[in-house]
Amino acid sequence: MIVVRRDGALHLIEQVEHGRIAGELADAWGNERFETPTPRSPVRTAASRHDEGWRAWDARVLFHELERRPLHFLEIDATEHVRLYRQGVERVALGDVYAGVLVGMHWTGLYRGRWSAPGARGRLDLGADGRAAQDDAVDTEERRWIEAKRLAWTAAEPRAAFETRLWHNYELLQLWDLLSLYLCVMPSRPAAEPGPARPWGPQLAALEHSAEDVLLPPVRTHPFGPAERITVGVRRPGEIWLDPYPFARSGIAVDVVSAVVPDRAYTHSELAARVRRTPASVTTWRLAPWSR
């Protein structure tokens, strides 16, 4: 569950809703500057279901016992995180081997600094026991990829091209993941004086957010092309600007569905019942090219 504190309320976005948004971003990706990802269907499946493992956990409405509120997704126990993601990867892989590899890369990348450098760690590094559970999960999942990638590779391209494209699609998935999270947590009104754009990601540990310009992780325009760094900001009410703009058309609309509950202390059973009976709230964003 993504928990956002705003205006006396808690906005609760399920991880599978965040995944649905990432899938919409994947579906819209591609123009003269940015190549449409291939293979398209498995990549879109991976984007939309990259957090599939959270489905059952979010249905339970995980609880922060000390603060008596919903548990934010970055606050979950490390061993539980391993367990839920493993189940999600298994479910996705049953339907599509390529998508299953991508979701596994996303999962283990969370423990390896999104595969940014040897020895890198993620924001879910929670003590020695947590690190051990993460390390074991990474080792097991990387071994699983050996056979899975053999099955996913086709005669359409040499193995080197397949591997390069796979990692390019992984990087696209990380960008869609972080852009979707930005849409989930940002207030819809722009800041009076936006500061310089900062790399987006570390801010997600907080429950409260002010509109800010951010830098998404670098992504190549195509698997063998130059890397670009996309700047994102709230520039008009309900409108996100991107520079450079990576989507097929301007003005695409993206809905974010949440449950909004009062920001107060709850018991776990009270909170779960409140969330179940709360009608859905929808925030609609419009995505547009940056206007100088």
C-alpha positions in Angstrom: 0.0 0.0 0.0 1.3 3.5 -0.9 0.3 5.9 1.9 0.1 9.6 1.3 -0.7 12.1 4.0 -2.4 15.2 2.7 -4.9 17.8 4.1 -6.0 15.8 7.1 -6.5 12.5 5.2 -4.6 9.4 4.2 -4.7 8.6 0.5 -4.2 4.8 0.1 -3.1 3.5 -3.3 -2.8 -0.3 -3.8 0.3 -1.6 -5.4 -1.6 -3.3 -8.1 -3.3 0.1 -8.9 0.2 1.6 -9.2 1.1 -1.3 -11.5 -1.9 -0.7 -13.7 -0.7 2.9 -14.1 2.8 1.7 -15.0 1.1 -0.5 -17.7 -0.7 2.5 -19.2 2.6 4.4 -19.3 4.2 1.4 -21.1 1.4 1.2 -23.5 1.7 4.9 -24.4 5.5 4.9 -24.7 7.2 5.6 -28.0 7.6 8.4 -30.5 10.1 9.7 -33.0 12.7 10.0 -30.3 11.9 7.0 -28.1 11.5 3.6 -29.6 8.4 1.5 -28.8 9.5 -1.4 -26.6 9.6 -4.9 -28.0 8.4 -7.5 -27.4 5.5 -5.2 -26.7 2.9 -7.5 -25.0 5.3 -9.2 -22.5 6.8 -5.8 -21.6 3.4 -4.3 -21.0 2.4 -7.3 -18.9 5.6 -6.9 -16.8 4.9 -3.2 -16.3 1.3 -3.7 -15.3 2.0 -6.7 -13.0 5.4 -5.9 -11.6 3.9 -5.5 -8.1 1.5 -8.5 -8.5 2.8 -10.0 -5.3 1.4 -7.2 -3.2 -2.2 -8.0 -4.2 -3.1 -10.3 -1.2 -1.0 -8.2 1.2 -2.8 -5.0 0.3 -6.2 -6.7 0.6 -5.3 -7.3 4.3 -4.4 -3.6 4.8 -1.1 -4.0 6.5 -0.9 -2.1 9.8 1.7 0.1 11.5 1.2 -0.9 15.1 3.2 1.9 16.6 1.6 4.7 14.6 -1.8 3.0 14.3 -2.2 3.7 10.6 -1.7 1.8 7.3 1.8 0.5 6.7 3.5 2.3 3.9 5.0 0.0 1.3 8.6 0.9 2.2 8.0 0.0 5.9 7.3 -3.8 5.3 9.5 -6.4 6.9 12.2 -7.6 4.6 11.4 -11.3 4.9 7.7 -10.5 4.1 8.8 -8.5 1.1 10.8 -11.4 -0.2 7.9 -13.7 0.3 5.3 -11.6 -1.4 7.5 -10.7 -4.4 8.5 -14.3 -5.0 4.8 -15.3 -5.2 4.1 -12.4 -7.6 7.0 -13.4 -9.9 5.8 -17.0 -9.9 2.3 -16.0 -10.9 3.5 -13.7 -13.7 6.0 -16.3 -15.0 3.3 -18.9 -15.3 1.5 -16.8 -17.9 4.5 -15.3 -19.7 8.1 -16.4 -19.3 9.6 -13.1 -20.7 7.4 -10.9 -18.4 8.3 -13.2 -15.5 12.0 -12.5 -16.1 11.4 -8.8 -16.2 9.4 -8.8 -13.0 12.1 -10.9 -11.3 14.7 -8.4 -12.4 12.6 -5.7 -10.9 12.2 -7.6 -7.7 15.8 -8.4 -7.1 16.9 -5.0 -8.4 15.1 -3.5 -5.4 17.8 -5.3 -3.3 20.6 -4.3 -5.6 20.2 -0.6 -6.1 18.1 -1.3 -9.2 21.2 -3.1 -10.6 23.1 0.2 -10.7 26.5 -1.0 -9.6 28.2 -4.1 -8.1 27.4 -4.3 -4.4 24.7 -1.7 -4.5 21.9 -2.0 -2.0 18.3 -0.7 -2.1 16.1 1.2 0.3 14.8 -2.0 1.7 18.1 -3.0 3.4 16.7 -3.8 6.9 19.5 -5.3 9.1 21.5 -8.5 8.9 18.6 -10.9 8.7 16.9 -8.8 6.0 20.1 -8.6 4.0 20.5 -12.4 4.2 17.0 -13.0 3.0 17.5 -10.5 0.2 20.8 -12.1 -0.8 19.3 -15.6 -0.9 16.4 -14.3 -3.0 18.7 -12.7 -5.5 20.9 -15.8 -5.9 17.9 -18.1 -6.3 16.2 -15.8 -8.8 19.3 -15.2 -10.9 19.7 -19.0 -11.2 16.1 -19.2 -12.3 16.7 -16.7 -15.1 19.2 -19.1 -16.9 16.5 -21.5 -18.1 13.8 -18.8 -18.3 15.9 -16.7 -20.7 16.7 -19.7 -22.9 12.9 -20.2 -23.2 12.3 -16.5 -23.9 15.0 -16.1 -26.5 13.8 -16.5 -30.1 15.3 -16.7 -33.6 14.3 -13.1 -34.1 17.7 -11.8 -32.9 21.1 -13.0 -31.7 21.6 -13.7 -28.0 23.6 -10.5 -27.5 20.9 -8.4 -28.9 18.3 -10.3 -26.9 20.2 -9.6 -23.6 20.7 -5.9 -24.5 17.1 -5.5 -25.3 16.0 -7.3 -22.1 18.1 -5.0 -19.9 16.8 -2.0 -21.8 13.3 -3.1 -21.1 14.2 -3.5 -17.4 15.4 0.1 -17.4 12.1 1.2 -19.0 10.2 -0.7 -16.3 12.2 1.1 -13.6 11.3 4.5 -15.2 7.6 3.6 -15.5 7.6 2.3 -11.9 9.0 5.6 -10.6 6.9 7.8 -12.9 3.8 5.9 -11.7 4.8 6.4 -8.1 5.3 10.2 -8.8 1.7 10.3 -10.2 0.5 8.5 -7.1 2.0 10.7 -4.4 2.3 14.2 -5.9 -0.3 16.9 -5.0 -2.2 18.1 -8.1 -1.3 21.8 -7.6 2.1 23.1 -8.7 4.6 24.6 -6.3 4.7 28.4 -6.2 8.5 28.3 -6.8 9.8 24.9 -7.9 13.4 24.3 -7.0 16.0 22.5 -9.2 15.0 19.0 -10.2 16.3 16.3 -7.9 16.7 12.5 -8.6 13.4 10.9 -7.8 13.2 7.9 -5.5 14.6 8.6 -2.0 11.6 11.0 -1.3 9.2 8.0 -1.4 10.1 7.0 2.2 8.1 10.0 3.3 4.3 10.1 3.7 3.9 13.8 2.9 4.9 15.4 -0.4 5.1 18.8 -1.9 5.0 19.3 -5.7 8.6 19.2 -7.0 10.5 18.8 -10.2 12.4 15.5 -10.4 14.8 13.6 -12.6 13.8 10.1 -13.6 16.5 7.4 -14.0 18.4 7.5 -17.3 16.9 5.4 -20.1 18.1 4.9 -23.6 16.0 6.1 -26.6 16.4 2.5 -28.0 18.3 -0.5 -26.8 21.5 0.5 -28.6 21.0 4.3 -28.4 22.1 7.2 -26.1 20.7 7.6 -22.6 18.3 10.4 -21.8 17.4 11.9 -18.4 13.7 12.9 -18.3 12.7 15.8 -16.1 9.1 15.7 -14.7 7.1 18.4 -12.9 3.7 19.5 -11.9 3.3 22.7 -13.9 -0.4 23.3 -14.0 -3.2 22.0 -11.8 -3.6 18.3 -12.6 -0.9 18.5 -15.4 2.5 16.9 -15.5 5.1 18.1 -17.9 8.0 15.9 -19.2 11.2 16.9 -20.9 12.0 15.2 -23.2 8.5 13.9 -23.9 8.5 10.1 -24.4 4.9 9.3 -25.3 3.2 8.8 -28.6 0.8 11.7 -28.2 0.5 14.7 -26.0 -2.3 15.1 -23.5 -2.7 11.5 -22.4 -4.9 11.2 -19.3 -3.9 8.9 -16.4 -6.2 8.1 -13.5 -5.0 7.3 -10.0 -7.6 5.4 -7.9 -7.2 5.6 -4.1 -9.2 5.2 -0.9 -9.2 8.3 1.2 -9.7 7.9 5.0 -9.3 10.4 7.8 -5.8 10.8 9.2 -6.3 9.5 12.8 -5.3 6.6 15.0 -7.0 3.3 14.2 -7.1 -0.3 15.4 -6.2 -2.8 12.6 -9.7 -4.2 12.3 -11.3 -0.8 12.4 -8.9 0.4 9.6 -9.5 -2.6 7.4 -13.3 -2.2 7.7 -13.0 1.5 7.0 -10.9 0.9 3.8 -13.3 -1.8 2.6 -16.4 0.5 2.8 -14.7 3.7 1.5 -15.7 4.5 -2.1 -12.9 4.9 -4.6 -11.5 8.4 -5.2 -10.0 9.2 -8.6 -7.4 11.8 -9.5 -6.8 12.4 -13.2 -3.5 13.7 -14.5 -2.8 15.0 -17.9 0.7 14.3 -19.3 2.2 16.9 -21.7 5.5 18.0 -23.2 7.4 20.7 -21.2 6.6 24.2 -22.4 9.4 26.6 -22.0 
